[in-house]
């Protein structure tokens, strides 16, 4: 299950504008719908990532680097029908 989780995390993250790797920290970015019709999915992914980050950090991080999660809200909304 670990390879699936890692690939999920890598596929659902964005590259941050600031350097994401330092000698002590690894920054992970996430864009998710935290409100609106898709918020159930976005909030679930965010909670899962937070739990994973906490678990990894509790075990010493990755190669001695702690993880830090940064989340950006996407405001996903369904398209509106065209006006007549």
C-alpha positions in Angstrom: 0.0 0.0 0.0 2.9 2.4 0.6 3.8 2.8 -3.2 0.1 3.6 -3.9 0.0 6.3 -1.2 3.3 7.8 -2.3 2.2 7.9 -6.0 -1.1 9.4 -4.9 0.7 12.1 -2.9 3.0 12.9 -5.8 0.2 13.0 -8.4 -2.0 15.3 -6.2 0.6 17.9 -5.3 1.8 21.1 -6.9 5.3 22.5 -6.9 5.6 25.4 -4.5 7.1 28.8 -5.5 9.6 28.6 -2.7 12.3 25.9 -2.5 10.7 22.7 -1.4 13.8 21.0 -0.1 16.1 22.2 2.6 18.6 20.3 4.8 15.9 19.9 7.5 12.5 20.1 5.7 10.6 18.8 2.7 7.7 21.0 1.5 4.7 19.2 0.0 2.0 21.4 -1.8 -1.6 20.4 -2.4 -4.3 22.1 -4.4 -7.8 20.9 -3.4 -11.4 21.9 -3.4 -12.0 22.7 0.3 -15.4 24.3 -0.3 -18.2 23.9 -2.7 -19.6 20.8 -4.4 -16.3 18.9 -4.5 -15.3 19.7 -0.9 -16.0 16.2 0.3 -13.2 14.9 -1.9 -10.9 17.8 -1.2 -11.3 17.7 2.5 -10.9 14.0 2.6 -7.6 14.2 0.6 -6.4 17.0 2.9 -7.2 15.0 6.1 -5.4 12.0 4.6 -2.3 13.9 3.7 -2.2 15.6 7.1 -2.4 12.1 8.8 0.3 10.8 6.5 2.6 13.8 7.2 2.1 13.4 10.9 2.9 9.6 10.7 6.1 10.2 8.6 7.3 13.0 10.9 6.6 10.9 14.0 9.0 8.3 12.5 11.8 10.9 11.8 10.7 12.2 8.5 12.3 11.2 5.1 16.1 11.0 5.2 16.0 13.1 8.4 13.9 15.8 6.9 10.5 16.7 8.4 7.5 17.1 6.0 5.5 20.3 5.8 2.1 20.4 4.0 0.9 23.6 2.3 -2.7 23.5 0.9 -4.2 25.9 -1.6 -8.0 26.0 -2.1 -9.1 25.6 -5.8 -12.8 26.6 -5.4 -13.9 23.9 -7.8 -17.4 24.7 -9.1 -19.6 23.0 -11.7 -20.0 24.9 -15.0 -23.1 27.1 -15.3 -25.4 26.8 -18.3 -25.2 29.5 -20.9 -27.6 32.4 -20.5 -30.3 32.8 -23.2 
